[in-house]
Amino acid sequence: MTDTVNEKWEPKIVAFVCNWCTYAGADLAGISRLQYP
């Protein structure tokens, strides 16, 4: 095995949501002017 100390770890987030929840979240993000990281 190799050491991966120098690599930056980024978590992967998976969400299972309904169709209506995604519309509400996208609308709130747009209203709040949130930027994609």
C-alpha positions as a Markdown table, in Angstrom:
| # | Residue | x | y | z |
|---|---|---|---|---|
| 1 | Met | 0.0 | 0.0 | 0.0 |
| 2 | Thr | 1.1 | 3.5 | -0.7 |
| 3 | Asp | 0.9 | 6.5 | 1.7 |
| 4 | Thr | -1.6 | 9.1 | 0.6 |
| 5 | Val | -0.7 | 11.8 | 3.1 |
| 6 | Asn | -0.1 | 14.4 | 0.4 |
| 7 | Glu | -3.5 | 14.0 | -1.3 |
| 8 | Lys | -6.3 | 16.1 | -0.1 |
| 9 | Trp | -9.3 | 14.0 | 0.9 |
| 10 | Glu | -12.7 | 15.2 | -0.3 |
| 11 | Pro | -15.9 | 13.5 | 0.9 |
| 12 | Lys | -18.5 | 12.3 | -1.6 |
| 13 | Ile | -22.0 | 13.2 | -0.5 |
| 14 | Val | -24.9 | 11.2 | -2.0 |
| 15 | Ala | -28.5 | 12.3 | -1.3 |
| 16 | Phe | -31.7 | 10.4 | -2.2 |
| 17 | Val | -34.4 | 13.1 | -2.3 |
| 18 | Cys | -37.8 | 13.5 | -3.9 |
| 19 | Asn | -38.5 | 15.7 | -6.9 |
| 20 | Trp | -40.1 | 18.4 | -4.8 |
| 21 | Cys | -37.2 | 18.7 | -2.3 |
| 22 | Thr | -34.7 | 19.3 | -5.1 |
| 23 | Tyr | -36.8 | 22.1 | -6.6 |
| 24 | Ala | -37.1 | 23.8 | -3.2 |
| 25 | Gly | -33.4 | 23.4 | -2.5 |
| 26 | Ala | -32.4 | 24.8 | -5.9 |
| 27 | Asp | -34.8 | 27.7 | -5.5 |
| 28 | Leu | -33.4 | 28.5 | -2.0 |
| 29 | Ala | -29.8 | 28.3 | -3.3 |
| 30 | Gly | -30.7 | 30.7 | -6.1 |
| 31 | Ile | -32.4 | 33.2 | -3.9 |
| 32 | Ser | -29.5 | 33.1 | -1.4 |
| 33 | Arg | -27.0 | 33.5 | -4.3 |
| 34 | Leu | -25.0 | 30.5 | -3.2 |
| 35 | Gln | -22.1 | 29.5 | -5.4 |
| 36 | Tyr | -21.1 | 26.0 | -6.3 |
| 37 | Pro | -17.9 | 25.1 | -4.4 |
